[in-house]
């Protein structure tokens, strides 16, 4: 069992995303306090299978949001989000191509984003990854990274600082 409630929520979202397979669009989730959800929305809690009030541990329930707009840049889309007070955090799962640090020195200079993406896609050392990043209003962060070539729950890496840029962008959705 994962140590923190936020880590458990991130792993729950990662597991959900893994059931959908690869080559999926980004998915956005609101995180709500499970105990508060049971009290304020008992019908919804029952629908989600959360009506067992015997659990006294803190937990977060991820609620998937509508599909992200097609063709919208992720950073621009995140800049348009404002969460209601009942949302204590948010999470995003997104697939990307990554290169190992050893490839940084071979990146050609002067490429635009489209050219760079095409170059990475053809690189022999590229790795397909699914990243799930969550942040809370209080600043807590957690991430899970799953490599496509090691697509197993036992191979998922977790840590607060695995995807700092995406965590910053998600945290900005809670800025006043």
Secondary structure, 3 states (H helix, E strand, C coil): CCCCHHHHHHHHHHHHHHHCCCCCCCEEEEEEEHHHHHHHCHHHHHHCCCCCCCCCCCCEEEEECCCCCCCCCHHHHHCCCCCCCCEEEEEEEEEEEECCHHHHHHCCCCCCHHHHHHHHHHCCCCEEEEEEEEEECCCCEEEEEEEHHHCCHHHCEEECCCCHHHHHHHHHHHCC
